[in-house]
């Protein structure tokens, strides 16, 4: 294989990014790779890339946690493979060289008192531009709490997705989930009816179920901003350091699993139903919710141990 040298790693990075984009990839780590290139040009100009150099850059920040360092290293891997295809002396760092980049951070489980406080605060939202504003967030957040739907799924709900007669919500297909129809409690139906009637009086032509002060569909950015205002002063109990709208989904699923794990009935059937209800493609996505509740995890482990012992005894 021909040996090719480049005067600048920055030139190589730009060629690599251009090549990847020409294939249709959307690259979010371009700035990180350019930072690595500048680092490499200082420490290894006119020399091949090495594992040591990649690790040195990935772990350069003393404040970065292990998972962040692993993510930084993963950005270098693709670029290193590209370099190795041009010159075999370039090394490609192993994906587990400094740990694995993927890590599910423990979410904040929202307590009943916290939910009550958040809903109470929605009633004090400003009404200058629209009297519907407080009711929108009261209903929107309440729906997230009692159904566990993703915030984005709730934002995309259309008026035709709410079936008052059948007591159902149709959740549109998204990247992670197929379309599904969820049964909802009579109290949820009443709350959605009350909101729908108020919305129709102000914005009769709105196609979305939830609208902003101008009658347009809610945006993810705006709802997150309003939510940050609503949870101000509530101390997060998570690895993220903040409370998110998605934490309602984690809370919903974790509480269901925690409750079921204490019953004598078979747990697997309930978990399968929950997986379908949440729109998970794989069971692993559902099982992860039990890890945020240590008590539920212990009960689930005990149940599995008993099941395994009985299965062994039956042989």
Buried (B, 14 or more C-beta within 10 A) or exposed (E): EEEEEBEBBBEBBBEBBEEBEEEEEEBEBBEBBBBBBBBBBEEBEEEBBBBEBBBBBBBEEEEBEEBBBBBBBBBBBBBBEBBBEBBEBBBBBEEEBBBEBEBEEEBBBBEEEBBEBBBEBBEEBEEEEBEBBBBBBBBBBBBBBBBBBBBBBBBBBBBEBBEEEEBBBBBBEEEEBEEBEBEBEEEBBEBBEEBBEBBEEEBEEBEBBBBBBEBEBBEEEEBBEBBEEBBEEBEBBBBEEEBBBBBBBBBBBBBBBBEBBEEEEEBEEBBEEBBBBBBBEEEEBBBBBBBBBEEBBEBBEEBEEEEEEEEEEEE
